[in-house]
């Protein structure tokens, strides 16, 4: 099932931590919010060198999966401030036809709960996720290919946010496990490396 069908469904099997790392129990999926090291903050120049044109950004977005570029609808970035956390939603702007059975497009959806709830701090934070196991989780989070027939589920994923004028560059990287959405079986039990620099305006 693709990301469009999961919008509005609560994220499952996730533990939210604060701005600082803390010990975590074993066999529990862990989400942490960390401050990006100062050495990695001045990356605007390198990002700008590879940033697509405004027209391309509005029309589509790209992720690299195992070294191959895969096209998705344009990126949307939404922030919802709730106490005591800031919820950041990164998702592809899927067409209405994404719910059709014969839809063959690709999509992604990530809902990230940050306990640092000040939107002004977003550019200094990193979202880190580590899954408890390699088993499939009934979650809306991840990358969905071929109309949702394939689910790339995050295993070890990281997201950071960089403000670029009136837009934001969202850097996504990590390892994902590929599942067949029909029977939730892993495909050859192999991990896929997913990365990308996604550009969007911040919605509130």
N, CA and C atoms as a LAMMPS dump frame, in Angstrom:
ITEM: TIMESTEP
0
ITEM: NUMBER OF ATOMS
612
ITEM: BOX BOUNDS ff ff ff
-5.0000000000000000e+02 5.0000000000000000e+02
-5.0000000000000000e+02 5.0000000000000000e+02
-5.0000000000000000e+02 5.0000000000000000e+02
ITEM: ATOMS id mol type element x y z
1 1 1 N 0.85 -1.188 0
2 1 2 C 0 0 0
3 1 3 C 0.879 1.228 0
4 2 1 N 0.544 2.228 -0.828
5 2 2 C 1.428 3.367 -0.941
6 2 3 C 1.165 4.385 0.145
7 3 1 N 2.044 5.393 0.19
8 3 2 C 2.011 6.36 1.282
9 3 3 C 0.724 7.162 1.31
10 4 1 N 0.139 7.436 0.138
11 4 2 C -1.08 8.25 0.095
12 4 3 C -2.208 7.605 0.879
13 5 1 N -2.229 6.258 0.911
14 5 2 C -3.305 5.563 1.622
15 5 3 C -3.095 5.572 3.13
16 6 1 N -1.894 5.914 3.543
17 6 2 C -1.574 5.893 4.97
18 6 3 C -1.684 7.262 5.622
19 7 1 N -1.899 8.335 4.85
20 7 2 C -1.926 9.666 5.443
21 7 3 C -2.984 9.724 6.538
22 8 1 N -2.597 10.273 7.657
23 8 2 C -3.52 10.404 8.775
24 8 3 C -3.495 9.26 9.735
25 9 1 N -2.796 8.152 9.396
26 9 2 C -2.709 6.992 10.286
27 9 3 C -1.545 7.202 11.231
28 10 1 N -1.703 6.901 12.491
29 10 2 C -0.647 7.161 13.473
30 10 3 C 0.55 6.272 13.234
31 11 1 N 1.732 6.81 13.454
32 11 2 C 2.979 6.057 13.318
33 11 3 C 3.075 5.072 14.467
34 12 1 N 3.385 3.812 14.129
35 12 2 C 3.415 2.75 15.115
36 12 3 C 4.831 2.323 15.401
37 13 1 N 5.004 1.67 16.56
38 13 2 C 6.269 1.049 16.956
39 13 3 C 7.423 2.018 16.974
40 14 1 N 7.209 3.246 17.469
41 14 2 C 8.266 4.247 17.511
42 14 3 C 8.363 4.823 18.906
43 15 1 N 9.574 4.951 19.418
44 15 2 C 9.817 5.581 20.702
45 15 3 C 10.475 6.918 20.455
46 16 1 N 9.952 7.994 21.058
47 16 2 C 10.473 9.331 20.822
48 16 3 C 11.368 9.732 21.975
49 17 1 N 12.572 10.18 21.65
50 17 2 C 13.508 10.637 22.664
51 17 3 C 13.673 12.139 22.562
52 18 1 N 14.411 12.719 23.525
53 18 2 C 14.592 14.152 23.548
54 18 3 C 15.728 14.605 22.661
55 19 1 N 16.184 15.83 22.892
56 19 2 C 17.23 16.399 22.059
57 19 3 C 18.571 15.748 22.295
58 20 1 N 18.737 15.111 23.415
59 20 2 C 20.003 14.461 23.733
60 20 3 C 19.826 12.958 23.7
61 21 1 N 20.862 12.243 23.291
62 21 2 C 20.819 10.796 23.276
63 21 3 C 20.669 10.267 24.695
64 22 1 N 19.928 9.17 24.838
65 22 2 C 19.745 8.531 26.134
66 22 3 C 19.747 7.036 25.927
67 23 1 N 20.014 6.239 26.985
68 23 2 C 20.006 4.785 26.837
69 23 3 C 18.647 4.293 26.39
70 24 1 N 18.623 3.272 25.556
71 24 2 C 17.374 2.736 25.034
72 24 3 C 17.292 1.248 25.347
73 25 1 N 16.1 0.737 25.654
74 25 2 C 15.977 -0.701 25.881
75 25 3 C 16.223 -1.447 24.584
76 26 1 N 16.628 -2.695 24.71
77 26 2 C 16.901 -3.497 23.526
78 26 3 C 15.601 -3.936 22.873
79 27 1 N 15.685 -4.248 21.576
80 27 2 C 14.569 -4.756 20.793
81 27 3 C 13.385 -3.802 20.77
82 28 1 N 13.66 -2.519 20.776
83 28 2 C 12.624 -1.5 20.649
84 28 3 C 13.059 -0.536 19.561
85 29 1 N 12.162 -0.261 18.623
86 29 2 C 12.486 0.729 17.6
87 29 3 C 12.71 2.078 18.258
88 30 1 N 13.772 2.753 17.864
89 30 2 C 14.173 3.982 18.557
90 30 3 C 14.257 5.155 17.591
91 31 1 N 13.626 6.248 17.985
92 31 2 C 13.743 7.506 17.261
93 31 3 C 14.39 8.52 18.184
94 32 1 N 15.443 9.174 17.729
95 32 2 C 16.074 10.199 18.538
96 32 3 C 16.219 11.484 17.751
97 33 1 N 16.263 12.579 18.492
98 33 2 C 16.523 13.895 17.911
99 33 3 C 17.876 14.35 18.409
100 34 1 N 18.785 14.657 17.51
101 34 2 C 20.104 15.121 17.916
102 34 3 C 20.418 16.445 17.24
103 35 1 N 21.309 17.194 17.851
104 35 2 C 21.767 18.445 17.248
105 35 3 C 22.846 18.139 16.237
106 36 1 N 22.702 18.678 15.025
107 36 2 C 23.686 18.42 13.987
108 36 3 C 25.021 19.026 14.366
109 37 1 N 26.107 18.27 14.266
110 37 2 C 27.426 18.83 14.591
111 37 3 C 27.707 20.08 13.77
112 38 1 N 28.403 21.019 14.387
113 38 2 C 28.67 22.295 13.719
114 38 3 C 29.41 22.11 12.412
115 39 1 N 30.243 21.079 12.326
116 39 2 C 31.046 20.858 11.121
117 39 3 C 30.199 20.528 9.92
118 40 1 N 28.981 20.006 10.143
119 40 2 C 28.132 19.616 9.019
120 40 3 C 27.118 20.687 8.669
121 41 1 N 27.05 21.767 9.421
122 41 2 C 26.032 22.778 9.173
123 41 3 C 26.296 23.617 7.928
124 42 1 N 27.529 24.048 7.643
125 42 2 C 27.726 24.877 6.442
126 42 3 C 27.822 24.049 5.179
127 43 1 N 26.708 23.422 4.793
128 43 2 C 26.732 22.575 3.603
129 43 3 C 25.901 23.18 2.481
130 44 1 N 25.473 24.415 2.621
131 44 2 C 24.599 25.021 1.624
132 44 3 C 25.262 25.112 0.263
133 45 1 N 26.56 25.387 0.253
134 45 2 C 27.241 25.547 -1.034
135 45 3 C 27.256 24.247 -1.816
136 46 1 N 27.549 23.13 -1.129
137 46 2 C 27.597 21.847 -1.824
138 46 3 C 26.212 21.405 -2.265
139 47 1 N 25.203 21.719 -1.46
140 47 2 C 23.835 21.372 -1.831
141 47 3 C 23.389 22.204 -3.028
142 48 1 N 23.711 23.495 -3.012
143 48 2 C 23.286 24.366 -4.093
144 48 3 C 23.866 23.926 -5.426
145 49 1 N 25.051 23.332 -5.401
146 49 2 C 25.688 22.9 -6.641
147 49 3 C 24.915 21.789 -7.321
148 50 1 N 24.151 21.013 -6.527
149 50 2 C 23.4 19.9 -7.096
150 50 3 C 21.897 20.134 -7.038
151 51 1 N 21.483 21.304 -6.585
152 51 2 C 20.054 21.577 -6.429
153 51 3 C 19.388 21.721 -7.792
154 52 1 N 18.269 21.005 -8.022
155 52 2 C 17.569 21.122 -9.3
156 52 3 C 16.905 22.481 -9.445
157 53 1 N 16.489 22.786 -10.658
158 53 2 C 15.825 24.06 -10.903
159 53 3 C 14.477 24.094 -10.203
160 54 1 N 13.929 25.306 -10.047
161 54 2 C 12.639 25.455 -9.385
162 54 3 C 11.566 24.672 -10.127
163 55 1 N 11.607 24.698 -11.45
164 55 2 C 10.606 23.971 -12.248
165 55 3 C 10.688 22.479 -11.996
166 56 1 N 11.922 21.95 -11.912
167 56 2 C 12.081 20.522 -11.653
168 56 3 C 11.588 20.164 -10.269
169 57 1 N 11.882 21.028 -9.276
170 57 2 C 11.456 20.768 -7.905
171 57 3 C 9.942 20.706 -7.817
172 58 1 N 9.275 21.609 -8.52
173 58 2 C 7.819 21.641 -8.466
174 58 3 C 7.208 20.428 -9.147
175 59 1 N 7.88 19.873 -10.143
176 59 2 C 7.314 18.79 -10.925
177 59 3 C 7.6 17.413 -10.349
178 60 1 N 8.771 17.248 -9.722
179 60 2 C 9.153 15.913 -9.274
180 60 3 C 10.228 16.01 -8.209
181 61 1 N 10.514 14.862 -7.607
182 61 2 C 11.638 14.742 -6.69
183 61 3 C 12.339 13.431 -7.004
184 62 1 N 13.576 13.323 -6.549
185 62 2 C 14.378 12.143 -6.862
186 62 3 C 14.997 11.581 -5.588
187 63 1 N 14.998 10.265 -5.489
188 63 2 C 15.749 9.556 -4.471
189 63 3 C 16.663 8.568 -5.174
190 64 1 N 17.808 8.31 -4.574
191 64 2 C 18.724 7.321 -5.116
192 64 3 C 18.591 6.037 -4.313
193 65 1 N 18.292 4.953 -5.009
194 65 2 C 18.124 3.647 -4.363
195 65 3 C 19.173 2.707 -4.923
196 66 1 N 20.108 2.309 -4.083
197 66 2 C 21.229 1.47 -4.511
198 66 3 C 21.94 2.055 -5.725
199 67 1 N 22.117 3.364 -5.712
200 67 2 C 22.862 4.035 -6.767
201 67 3 C 22.063 4.419 -7.988
202 68 1 N 20.798 4.012 -8.07
203 68 2 C 19.957 4.333 -9.224
204 68 3 C 18.948 5.414 -8.846
205 69 1 N 18.823 6.435 -9.697
206 69 2 C 17.881 7.522 -9.446
207 69 3 C 16.455 7.054 -9.728
208 70 1 N 15.557 7.301 -8.789
209 70 2 C 14.149 6.917 -8.921
210 70 3 C 13.297 8.174 -8.763
211 71 1 N 12.338 8.348 -9.656
212 71 2 C 11.527 9.564 -9.679
213 71 3 C 10.263 9.414 -8.836
214 72 1 N 9.918 10.504 -8.156
215 72 2 C 8.724 10.585 -7.314
216 72 3 C 8.021 11.911 -7.591
217 73 1 N 6.775 12.059 -7.137
218 73 2 C 6.143 13.384 -7.209
219 73 3 C 6.925 14.384 -6.358
220 74 1 N 6.607 15.646 -6.517
221 74 2 C 7.332 16.697 -5.8
222 74 3 C 7.221 16.492 -4.285
223 75 1 N 8.166 17.089 -3.575
224 75 2 C 8.249 16.94 -2.122
225 75 3 C 7.383 17.965 -1.398
226 76 1 N 6.772 17.519 -0.313
227 76 2 C 6.077 18.432 0.583
228 76 3 C 6.639 18.245 1.991
229 77 1 N 6.716 19.334 2.726
230 77 2 C 7.265 19.332 4.08
231 77 3 C 6.319 20.107 4.979
232 78 1 N 5.809 19.441 5.979
233 78 2 C 4.804 20.059 6.843
234 78 3 C 5.23 19.923 8.303
235 79 1 N 4.991 20.976 9.074
236 79 2 C 5.333 20.971 10.493
237 79 3 C 4.078 21.241 11.315
238 80 1 N 3.901 20.429 12.327
239 80 2 C 2.768 20.611 13.245
240 80 3 C 3.324 20.688 14.66
241 81 1 N 3.092 21.799 15.317
242 81 2 C 3.63 21.997 16.657
243 81 3 C 2.623 21.537 17.687
244 82 1 N 2.992 20.52 18.439
245 82 2 C 2.164 20.008 19.522
246 82 3 C 3.041 19.896 20.759
247 83 1 N 2.445 20.021 21.895
248 83 2 C 3.216 19.912 23.135
249 83 3 C 3.287 18.445 23.556
250 84 1 N 4.483 17.948 23.917
251 84 2 C 5.745 18.702 23.976
252 84 3 C 6.648 18.426 22.777
253 85 1 N 6.082 18.154 21.62
254 85 2 C 6.923 17.761 20.491
255 85 3 C 6.552 18.516 19.227
256 86 1 N 7.494 18.471 18.29
257 86 2 C 7.298 19.027 16.964
258 86 3 C 7.199 17.858 15.991
259 87 1 N 6.105 17.771 15.26
260 87 2 C 5.908 16.679 14.313
261 87 3 C 6.202 17.194 12.909
262 88 1 N 7.168 16.573 12.256
263 88 2 C 7.567 16.966 10.905
264 88 3 C 7.152 15.853 9.946
265 89 1 N 6.419 16.218 8.917
266 89 2 C 5.972 15.247 7.916
267 89 3 C 6.628 15.553 6.573
268 90 1 N 7.35 14.588 6.062
269 90 2 C 8.019 14.676 4.759
270 90 3 C 7.357 13.655 3.855
271 91 1 N 6.762 14.126 2.739
272 91 2 C 6.025 13.184 1.91
273 91 3 C 5.954 13.659 0.466
274 92 1 N 5.742 12.714 -0.419
275 92 2 C 5.577 13.041 -1.834
276 92 3 C 4.145 13.503 -2.075
277 93 1 N 3.988 14.442 -2.991
278 93 2 C 2.675 15.003 -3.293
279 93 3 C 1.979 14.108 -4.316
280 94 1 N 1.472 12.994 -3.831
281 94 2 C 0.901 11.98 -4.715
282 94 3 C -0.389 12.464 -5.382
283 95 1 N -0.61 12.068 -6.624
284 95 2 C -1.853 12.45 -7.311
285 95 3 C -3.05 11.708 -6.73
286 96 1 N -4.238 12.193 -7.039
287 96 2 C -5.451 11.535 -6.543
288 96 3 C -5.551 10.1 -7.034
289 97 1 N -4.96 9.822 -8.188
290 97 2 C -5.02 8.468 -8.75
291 97 3 C -4.15 7.47 -8
292 98 1 N -3.398 7.942 -6.991
293 98 2 C -2.52 7.044 -6.241
294 98 3 C -3.296 5.984 -5.471
295 99 1 N -4.585 6.21 -5.236
296 99 2 C -5.385 5.224 -4.514
297 99 3 C -5.961 4.163 -5.446
298 100 1 N -5.809 4.349 -6.75
299 100 2 C -6.334 3.386 -7.713
300 100 3 C -5.507 2.102 -7.703
301 101 1 N -6.155 0.983 -7.965
302 101 2 C -5.48 -0.309 -7.952
303 101 3 C -4.412 -0.418 -9.03
304 102 1 N -4.619 0.255 -10.157
305 102 2 C -3.666 0.147 -11.271
306 102 3 C -2.602 1.241 -11.259
307 103 1 N -2.514 2.018 -10.166
308 103 2 C -1.502 3.074 -10.08
309 103 3 C -0.121 2.449 -9.988
310 104 1 N 0.823 2.958 -10.764
311 104 2 C 2.169 2.393 -10.817
312 104 3 C 3.248 3.364 -10.335
313 105 1 N 2.831 4.496 -9.784
314 105 2 C 3.801 5.506 -9.361
315 105 3 C 4.499 5.168 -8.06
316 106 1 N 5.471 6.005 -7.701
317 106 2 C 6.243 5.837 -6.481
318 106 3 C 5.897 6.935 -5.478
319 107 1 N 6.098 6.653 -4.209
320 107 2 C 5.777 7.639 -3.182
321 107 3 C 6.628 7.392 -1.943
322 108 1 N 6.623 8.368 -1.039
323 108 2 C 7.296 8.206 0.239
324 108 3 C 6.571 9.021 1.292
325 109 1 N 6.725 8.598 2.527
326 109 2 C 6.112 9.303 3.649
327 109 3 C 6.939 9.047 4.9
328 110 1 N 7.3 10.116 5.589
329 110 2 C 8.031 10.015 6.841
330 110 3 C 7.401 10.969 7.842
331 111 1 N 7 10.438 8.972
332 111 2 C 6.472 11.263 10.051
333 111 3 C 7.474 11.202 11.195
334 112 1 N 8.027 12.366 11.533
335 112 2 C 9.126 12.431 12.486
336 112 3 C 8.728 13.281 13.682
337 113 1 N 8.695 12.681 14.851
338 113 2 C 8.337 13.392 16.075
339 113 3 C 9.605 13.844 16.785
340 114 1 N 9.755 15.156 16.941
341 114 2 C 10.918 15.736 17.589
342 114 3 C 10.474 16.408 18.878
343 115 1 N 11.091 16.046 19.985
344 115 2 C 10.651 16.636 21.244
345 115 3 C 11.191 18.046 21.445
346 116 1 N 12.14 18.478 20.607
347 116 2 C 12.509 19.892 20.572
348 116 3 C 11.415 20.59 19.776
349 117 1 N 10.48 21.247 20.432
350 117 2 C 9.249 21.668 19.766
351 117 3 C 9.278 23.071 19.19
352 118 1 N 10.441 23.692 19.112
353 118 2 C 10.533 25.033 18.549
354 118 3 C 10.862 24.936 17.059
355 119 1 N 9.947 25.342 16.168
356 119 2 C 10.223 25.26 14.726
357 119 3 C 11.481 26.003 14.315
358 120 1 N 11.863 27.029 15.073
359 120 2 C 13.052 27.809 14.738
360 120 3 C 14.325 26.978 14.871
361 121 1 N 14.261 25.858 15.606
362 121 2 C 15.428 25.011 15.801
363 121 3 C 15.547 23.913 14.745
364 122 1 N 14.605 23.847 13.841
365 122 2 C 14.576 22.743 12.889
366 122 3 C 15.884 22.607 12.12
367 123 1 N 16.476 23.72 11.73
368 123 2 C 17.695 23.678 10.949
369 123 3 C 18.913 23.187 11.698
370 124 1 N 18.796 22.98 13.009
371 124 2 C 19.932 22.507 13.799
372 124 3 C 19.778 21.043 14.212
373 125 1 N 18.678 20.427 13.819
374 125 2 C 18.366 19.093 14.326
375 125 3 C 18.529 17.996 13.282
376 126 1 N 18.76 16.798 13.764
377 126 2 C 18.768 15.601 12.928
378 126 3 C 17.805 14.588 13.524
379 127 1 N 17.063 13.899 12.662
380 127 2 C 16.165 12.821 13.079
381 127 3 C 16.838 11.498 12.762
382 128 1 N 16.928 10.638 13.769
383 128 2 C 17.607 9.351 13.606
384 128 3 C 16.662 8.222 14
385 129 1 N 16.604 7.202 13.17
386 129 2 C 15.697 6.087 13.444
387 129 3 C 16.443 4.762 13.303
388 130 1 N 16.254 3.884 14.281
389 130 2 C 16.814 2.544 14.227
390 130 3 C 15.718 1.547 14.57
391 131 1 N 15.472 0.605 13.66
392 131 2 C 14.431 -0.392 13.859
393 131 3 C 14.891 -1.442 14.857
394 132 1 N 13.931 -2.027 15.548
395 132 2 C 14.254 -3.04 16.544
396 132 3 C 14.657 -4.361 15.905
397 133 1 N 14.109 -4.639 14.715
398 133 2 C 14.405 -5.905 14.051
399 133 3 C 14.218 -5.745 12.551
400 134 1 N 14.44 -6.813 11.827
401 134 2 C 14.268 -6.801 10.373
402 134 3 C 12.883 -7.282 9.961
403 135 1 N 11.984 -7.457 10.909
404 135 2 C 10.624 -7.884 10.588
405 135 3 C 9.817 -6.706 10.053
406 136 1 N 8.822 -7.027 9.242
407 136 2 C 7.982 -5.973 8.683
408 136 3 C 7.129 -5.33 9.77
409 137 1 N 7.005 -4.006 9.701
410 137 2 C 6.188 -3.253 10.644
411 137 3 C 5.048 -2.597 9.882
412 138 1 N 3.846 -2.696 10.404
413 138 2 C 2.676 -2.096 9.761
414 138 3 C 2.719 -0.597 10.013
415 139 1 N 3.446 0.102 9.166
416 139 2 C 3.691 1.529 9.364
417 139 3 C 3.552 2.265 8.045
418 140 1 N 3.173 3.523 8.123
419 140 2 C 3.082 4.355 6.935
420 140 3 C 4.444 4.891 6.539
421 141 1 N 5.441 4.797 7.403
422 141 2 C 6.753 5.361 7.111
423 141 3 C 7.535 4.52 6.117
424 142 1 N 8.156 5.183 5.159
425 142 2 C 9.015 4.487 4.227
426 142 3 C 8.847 4.958 2.799
427 143 1 N 9.442 4.192 1.904
428 143 2 C 9.381 4.466 0.467
429 143 3 C 8.539 3.372 -0.177
430 144 1 N 7.622 3.764 -1.055
431 144 2 C 6.69 2.818 -1.676
432 144 3 C 6.856 2.884 -3.189
433 145 1 N 7.142 1.747 -3.798
434 145 2 C 7.426 1.689 -5.23
435 145 3 C 6.346 0.921 -5.977
436 146 1 N 6.22 1.238 -7.26
437 146 2 C 5.295 0.507 -8.142
438 146 3 C 3.873 0.476 -7.593
439 147 1 N 3.368 1.649 -7.261
440 147 2 C 1.995 1.726 -6.769
441 147 3 C 1.809 1.11 -5.396
442 148 1 N 2.86 1.064 -4.617
443 148 2 C 2.772 0.515 -3.265
444 148 3 C 3.002 -0.979 -3.192
445 149 1 N 3.316 -1.616 -4.3
446 149 2 C 3.552 -3.066 -4.286
447 149 3 C 4.825 -3.422 -3.529
448 150 1 N 5.756 -2.484 -3.484
449 150 2 C 7.013 -2.702 -2.776
450 150 3 C 7.181 -1.643 -1.701
451 151 1 N 7.487 -2.075 -0.493
452 151 2 C 7.68 -1.163 0.634
453 151 3 C 9.132 -1.239 1.082
454 152 1 N 9.825 -0.113 1.014
455 152 2 C 11.171 -0.023 1.561
456 152 3 C 11.034 0.556 2.97
457 153 1 N 11.229 -0.309 3.947
458 153 2 C 11.017 0.043 5.351
459 153 3 C 12.331 0.478 5.991
460 154 1 N 12.343 1.648 6.65
461 154 2 C 13.602 2.123 7.241
462 154 3 C 14.107 1.196 8.332
463 155 1 N 15.402 0.936 8.281
464 155 2 C 16.067 0.134 9.302
465 155 3 C 17.016 1.014 10.111
466 156 1 N 17.78 1.82 9.418
467 156 2 C 18.715 2.764 10.038
468 156 3 C 18.708 4.027 9.178
469 157 1 N 17.883 4.994 9.552
470 157 2 C 17.656 6.168 8.697
471 157 3 C 17.96 7.458 9.44
472 158 1 N 18.378 8.468 8.652
473 158 2 C 18.748 9.76 9.217
474 158 3 C 18.23 10.874 8.309
475 159 1 N 17.708 11.925 8.924
476 159 2 C 17.185 13.06 8.174
477 159 3 C 17.685 14.345 8.82
478 160 1 N 18.183 15.259 7.999
479 160 2 C 18.574 16.569 8.508
480 160 3 C 17.958 17.651 7.628
481 161 1 N 17.819 18.845 8.192
482 161 2 C 17.087 19.931 7.564
483 161 3 C 17.996 21.155 7.416
484 162 1 N 18.035 21.729 6.223
485 162 2 C 18.847 22.913 5.957
486 162 3 C 17.976 23.948 5.254
487 163 1 N 17.892 25.137 5.817
488 163 2 C 17.093 26.195 5.201
489 163 3 C 17.853 26.823 4.048
490 164 1 N 17.152 26.953 2.909
491 164 2 C 17.73 27.532 1.697
492 164 3 C 16.827 28.677 1.243
493 165 1 N 16.963 29.841 1.877
494 165 2 C 16.083 30.954 1.54
495 165 3 C 14.668 30.666 2.003
496 166 1 N 13.713 30.684 1.056
497 166 2 C 12.329 30.406 1.411
498 166 3 C 11.991 28.928 1.275
499 167 1 N 12.978 28.095 1.002
500 167 2 C 12.769 26.653 0.899
501 167 3 C 13.67 25.92 1.878
502 168 1 N 13.409 24.63 2.015
503 168 2 C 14.221 23.78 2.869
504 168 3 C 14.761 22.612 2.059
505 169 1 N 16.017 22.3 2.304
506 169 2 C 16.61 21.101 1.739
507 169 3 C 16.594 20.027 2.827
508 170 1 N 15.969 18.909 2.53
509 170 2 C 15.88 17.804 3.479
510 170 3 C 16.765 16.675 2.968
511 171 1 N 17.779 16.352 3.743
512 171 2 C 18.719 15.311 3.359
513 171 3 C 18.324 14.005 4.036
514 172 1 N 18.026 12.99 3.227
515 172 2 C 17.607 11.684 3.722
516 172 3 C 18.66 10.653 3.348
517 173 1 N 19.035 9.818 4.3
518 173 2 C 19.978 8.749 4.01
519 173 3 C 19.754 7.594 4.973
520 174 1 N 20.088 6.398 4.513
521 174 2 C 19.973 5.256 5.41
522 174 3 C 19.785 3.94 4.698
523 175 1 N 19.608 2.911 5.493
524 175 2 C 19.383 1.56 4.996
525 175 3 C 17.917 1.186 5.199
526 176 1 N 17.358 0.568 4.165
527 176 2 C 15.949 0.183 4.177
528 176 3 C 15.842 -1.293 3.779
529 177 1 N 14.877 -1.982 4.35
530 177 2 C 14.65 -3.376 3.991
531 177 3 C 13.464 -3.463 3.046
532 178 1 N 13.625 -4.166 1.948
533 178 2 C 12.589 -4.236 0.92
534 178 3 C 11.602 -5.356 1.211
535 179 1 N 10.312 -5.012 1.177
536 179 2 C 9.247 -5.981 1.417
537 179 3 C 8.259 -5.979 0.26
538 180 1 N 7.678 -7.137 0.019
539 180 2 C 6.567 -7.272 -0.906
540 180 3 C 5.31 -6.923 -0.131
541 181 1 N 4.607 -5.848 -0.509
542 181 2 C 3.461 -5.371 0.257
543 181 3 C 2.288 -6.34 0.272
544 182 1 N 2.232 -7.267 -0.689
545 182 2 C 1.109 -8.2 -0.735
546 182 3 C 1.15 -9.207 0.401
547 183 1 N 2.35 -9.705 0.707
548 183 2 C 2.452 -10.708 1.769
549 183 3 C 3.444 -10.318 2.856
550 184 1 N 3.964 -9.086 2.782
551 184 2 C 4.906 -8.567 3.771
552 184 3 C 6.192 -9.383 3.869
553 185 1 N 6.5 -10.116 2.839
554 185 2 C 7.72 -10.914 2.86
555 185 3 C 8.898 -10.081 2.372
556 186 1 N 10.04 -10.29 2.998
557 186 2 C 11.235 -9.579 2.57
558 186 3 C 11.696 -10.133 1.234
559 187 1 N 12.192 -9.269 0.366
560 187 2 C 12.691 -9.675 -0.93
561 187 3 C 14.175 -9.985 -0.79
562 188 1 N 14.506 -11.276 -0.792
563 188 2 C 15.885 -11.732 -0.677
564 188 3 C 16.56 -11.251 0.604
565 189 1 N 15.788 -10.723 1.542
566 189 2 C 16.309 -10.263 2.827
567 189 3 C 17.507 -9.336 2.659
568 190 1 N 17.466 -8.469 1.651
569 190 2 C 18.582 -7.557 1.417
570 190 3 C 18.178 -6.137 1.778
571 191 1 N 19.162 -5.373 2.203
572 191 2 C 18.933 -3.976 2.53
573 191 3 C 19.214 -3.107 1.316
574 192 1 N 18.421 -2.072 1.176
575 192 2 C 18.593 -1.098 0.115
576 192 3 C 19.125 0.201 0.721
577 193 1 N 20.089 0.796 0.044
578 193 2 C 20.628 2.08 0.496
579 193 3 C 19.85 3.191 -0.21
580 194 1 N 19.216 4.035 0.57
581 194 2 C 18.389 5.115 0.037
582 194 3 C 18.982 6.457 0.474
583 195 1 N 19.057 7.389 -0.459
584 195 2 C 19.553 8.725 -0.118
585 195 3 C 18.93 9.746 -1.072
586 196 1 N 18.971 10.987 -0.661
587 196 2 C 18.448 12.037 -1.529
588 196 3 C 18.435 13.376 -0.832
589 197 1 N 18.45 14.439 -1.626
590 197 2 C 18.32 15.807 -1.131
591 197 3 C 17.031 16.359 -1.718
592 198 1 N 16.019 16.511 -0.89
593 198 2 C 14.676 16.893 -1.314
594 198 3 C 14.417 18.353 -0.945
595 199 1 N 13.821 19.1 -1.861
596 199 2 C 13.582 20.518 -1.659
597 199 3 C 12.081 20.802 -1.575
598 200 1 N 11.681 21.594 -0.573
599 200 2 C 10.263 21.927 -0.417
600 200 3 C 10.114 23.171 0.421
601 201 1 N 8.974 23.819 0.272
602 201 2 C 8.616 24.916 1.167
603 201 3 C 8.049 24.33 2.45
604 202 1 N 8.269 25.019 3.559
605 202 2 C 7.78 24.535 4.847
606 202 3 C 6.328 24.952 5.057
607 203 1 N 5.476 23.967 5.234
608 203 2 C 4.056 24.206 5.469
609 203 3 C 3.76 24.107 6.968
610 204 1 N 2.876 24.953 7.433
611 204 2 C 2.513 24.92 8.853
612 204 3 C 1.014 24.822 8.989
